[in-house]
Amino acid sequence: MTANQQQERQQPVSLRLTRRFAASAERVFDAWLDPARARRWLFTTATSAIVRAEVDPRAGGEFVFVDRRDGEDTEHVGRYLELDRPRRLVFTFAVPKYSPAETRVAIDIVPLGEAACELTLTHDGVLPEWKSQTEQGWSALLEGLGREVE
């Protein structure tokens, strides 16, 4: 592999996923910030459990979700950068157990009437070797969000 190929391989990428929900923009937005609701779908899977969920939903506030899988705990942490209910949520994101890298996630929600909306998730700063796994993870989490709000 050439030096250029190695450098390109390490350049962070952006992921973008879009999903429609049969729920109001407010309901979808709030599901990201209410720890009781978020612990049922955010940063967890059908075979794991959130054992700690802390959310300080304000610009500069932080969140931590600890997911237990097969007896092992993994922290998902970040800091809220922007909250514009119900249209936009931006936060930093890191999983310290796997990487010290901090990335940026933006959630943009467009109302489609009173009981529907479209959410676009943009995750910037993903390392190429994590792109596929990150995209699959967010897709699964958005499915869980759908089950939570619809």
Secondary structure, DSSP 8 states (H G I E B T S, - for coil): --HHHHHHHHS-EEEEEEEEESS-HHHHHHHHH-HHHHTTTTT--TT-EEEEEEE--STT-EEEEEEEETTEEEEEEEEEEEEETTTEEEEEEB-TTT-S--EEEEEEEEE-SSS-EEEEEEEEEE-GGGHHHHHHHHHHHHHHHHHHH-
